[in-house]
Amino acid sequence: MTGTEFILVVEDDPILKNLLGHTFAGRYQTLYAGDGNEAIALFESHKPELILLDLMLPTMDGFAVLENIRAREDGKTVPIVVVSNLGQDTDKQRAMGLGATKYLVKAEVDVDEIIATIEATLKPAS
């Protein structure tokens, strides 16, 4: 990644946000949003290369954030990886139907798998 590309992490859990921050340090330029409204504002001002999106957020849930970003011309192709505690098939189907690129359940993945997903998404095999 170049110096002007960002990953936007939308996560309200301070422990997970801190863990991701330490993990991403030196790998990615990362912006953090703690709620849905902040996520939309950061998307508009920084145009991230990829978004990691939690679904259970204050002010605006992740489904609404996903729908909002996908409705924008500049948000149609940005990869959005949902990382959520919501593991029901209905939640997965709803997120994918709204345009999520990938859906990870927090209880089923570790940070290394999140990193691998980011890398695979940003640099698809040619």
C-alpha positions as CSV (number, residue, x, y, z in Angstrom):
1,M,0.0,0.0,0.0
2,T,1.1,3.5,-0.6
3,G,1.2,6.4,1.9
4,T,-2.2,7.7,0.8
5,E,-4.3,4.5,1.2
6,F,-6.2,3.7,4.3
7,I,-8.1,0.9,6.0
8,L,-11.1,2.1,7.9
9,V,-11.8,0.0,11.0
10,V,-15.4,0.5,12.3
11,E,-15.4,-1.1,15.8
12,D,-16.8,0.1,19.1
13,D,-15.1,-2.4,21.3
14,P,-12.0,-0.7,22.7
15,I,-10.2,-3.9,23.4
16,L,-10.6,-5.2,19.9
17,K,-9.8,-1.8,18.5
18,N,-6.6,-1.6,20.5
19,L,-5.6,-5.2,19.4
20,L,-6.2,-4.4,15.8
21,G,-4.3,-1.1,16.2
22,H,-1.2,-2.9,17.5
23,T,-1.5,-5.6,14.8
24,F,-1.9,-3.1,11.9
25,A,0.9,-0.8,13.1
26,G,3.6,-0.7,10.5
27,R,1.4,-2.7,8.0
28,Y,-1.4,-0.3,7.2
29,Q,-2.4,3.3,7.7
30,T,-5.6,2.8,9.7
31,L,-8.5,5.0,10.6
32,Y,-10.8,4.0,13.4
33,A,-14.5,4.8,13.8
34,G,-16.4,3.9,17.0
35,D,-19.9,4.4,15.6
36,G,-21.8,4.4,12.3
37,N,-21.9,8.2,11.9
38,E,-18.2,8.5,12.4
39,A,-17.6,5.7,9.9
40,I,-19.6,7.6,7.2
41,A,-17.7,10.8,8.0
42,L,-14.3,9.1,7.7
43,F,-15.4,7.3,4.5
44,E,-16.3,10.7,3.0
45,S,-13.1,12.4,4.0
46,H,-10.5,9.7,3.4
47,K,-11.9,7.3,0.8
48,P,-10.4,4.1,2.4
49,E,-9.0,1.3,0.3
50,L,-10.9,-1.3,2.5
51,I,-13.3,-1.2,5.4
52,L,-13.5,-3.6,8.3
53,L,-17.1,-3.2,9.6
54,D,-18.7,-4.4,12.8
55,L,-22.5,-4.6,12.7
56,M,-23.5,-3.8,16.3
57,L,-22.6,-0.1,16.6
58,P,-24.0,2.9,18.4
59,T,-25.8,5.7,16.5
60,M,-26.1,3.8,13.2
61,D,-25.7,0.0,12.9
62,G,-23.3,-1.7,10.5
63,F,-26.1,-2.7,8.2
64,A,-27.1,0.9,7.7
65,V,-23.4,1.9,7.3
66,L,-23.0,-0.8,4.6
67,E,-26.2,0.3,2.8
68,N,-25.2,4.0,3.0
69,I,-21.7,3.3,1.5
70,R,-22.9,1.0,-1.2
71,A,-25.5,3.6,-2.3
72,R,-22.7,6.1,-3.1
73,E,-21.0,6.1,-6.4
74,D,-17.5,6.1,-4.7
75,G,-18.6,3.3,-2.4
76,K,-19.7,0.7,-4.8
77,T,-16.3,-1.0,-5.3
78,V,-14.6,-0.5,-1.9
79,P,-14.1,-3.9,-0.3
80,I,-16.1,-4.2,2.9
81,V,-15.2,-7.0,5.3
82,V,-17.8,-7.5,8.0
83,V,-16.3,-8.7,11.3
84,S,-19.2,-9.3,13.7
85,N,-20.4,-11.3,16.6
86,L,-23.6,-11.8,14.7
87,G,-23.2,-15.3,13.4
88,Q,-26.8,-16.2,12.3
89,D,-27.3,-17.1,8.6
90,T,-29.9,-14.4,8.3
91,D,-27.4,-11.7,9.4
92,K,-24.7,-13.1,7.0
93,Q,-27.2,-13.2,4.1
94,R,-28.5,-9.7,4.9
95,A,-24.9,-8.2,5.0
96,M,-23.9,-10.0,1.8
97,G,-27.1,-8.9,0.2
98,L,-26.3,-5.3,1.1
99,G,-22.9,-5.7,-0.6
100,A,-20.4,-7.0,2.0
101,T,-17.3,-8.5,0.3
102,K,-16.7,-11.0,3.0
103,Y,-18.3,-12.0,6.4
104,L,-16.2,-13.1,9.3
105,V,-17.7,-14.1,12.7
106,K,-15.5,-12.8,15.5
107,A,-15.8,-16.0,17.6
108,E,-14.6,-18.1,14.6
109,V,-11.5,-16.1,13.5
110,D,-8.3,-14.8,15.0
111,V,-6.4,-11.7,14.1
112,D,-4.1,-13.6,11.7
113,E,-7.2,-14.7,9.7
114,I,-8.4,-11.1,9.6
115,I,-5.0,-10.0,8.3
116,A,-5.0,-12.8,5.7
117,T,-8.5,-11.7,4.6
118,I,-7.3,-8.1,4.2
119,E,-4.2,-9.1,2.3
120,A,-6.2,-11.4,0.0
121,T,-8.8,-8.8,-0.6
122,L,-6.4,-6.0,-1.4
123,K,-4.1,-8.1,-3.5
124,P,-6.2,-10.7,-5.3
125,A,-4.4,-13.5,-7.1
126,S,-3.8,-12.7,-10.7
